[in-house]
Amino acid sequence: MKEFSVQKESARLVIRPLKLEDYQNWLSEFNARFSQQHAYDPGNLDMSECTEEWFKDLVNKHQDLAISDMAHVFGVFHKEDGTHLGMVDFSTLARMNFQWARIGYTIHNQHWRKGYGKEAVSTALQLAFQDLDFHRIEAHINMDNRPSSQLAESVGMVYEGVRKGFIYENEKWTDQLVYVVTAESDIE
């Protein structure tokens, strides 16, 4: 099987696809999460179903999505000690004349307020433009998710507007804030 292995490094982080040998590190950082800090922080999660076999399937699914260019999912790891800090992903929305994707990001809450979110997203955006050949990246953010909006703004993403009834969640269609950055933008 062909392997997708694009990665990018920053001063403190390595952004790369998950590997089978990441399982224990990945699981221990999920298990170390603090209780919920705000509405968009899942806090402690029940990881009992996340066996090594389950994780193997997850890694293979991420590989399949990347090879098919449907989505590119990356782990965020501390460069010095390899600690799994979170995830960043890009979902391909359109190619051809658009080269357009959506970004998603999360840092485990026990690692907040250390600048990892900004560094991870900034580095991942460089990867998306330089290695994945995207031209336009959007963040779709819930209207009241101020921490996510602040992170998007901190890396140079620009508020573009509100998409009405954009995503179905919690049994209703909800509006989303749209932030955008293009390959020509200055990334912080």
Stockholm file with secondary structure:
# STOCKHOLM 1.0

chainA/1-188         MKEFSVQKESARLVIRPLKLEDYQNWLSEFNARFSQQHAYDPGNLDMSECTEEWFKDLVNKHQDLAISDMAHVFGVFHKEDGTHLGMVDFSTLARMNFQWARIGYTIHNQHWRKGYGKEAVSTALQLAFQDLDFHRIEAHINMDNRPSSQLAESVGMVYEGVRKGFIYENEKWTDQLVYVVTAESDIE
#=GR chainA/1-188 SS CCCCCCCEECSSEEEECCCGGGHHHHHHHHHTCCSCCSTTCCCSCCCTTCCHHHHHHHHHHHHHHHHTTSEEEEEEEETTTCCEEEEEEEEEEECTTCCEEEEEEEECGGGCSSSHHHHHHHHHHHHHHHTSCCSEEEEEEETTCHHHHHHHHHTTCEEEEEEEEEEEETTEEEEEEEEEEETTSCCC
#=GC SS_cons         CCCCCCCEECSSEEEECCCGGGHHHHHHHHHTCCSCCSTTCCCSCCCTTCCHHHHHHHHHHHHHHHHTTSEEEEEEEETTTCCEEEEEEEEEEECTTCCEEEEEEEECGGGCSSSHHHHHHHHHHHHHHHTSCCSEEEEEEETTCHHHHHHHHHTTCEEEEEEEEEEEETTEEEEEEEEEEETTSCCC
//
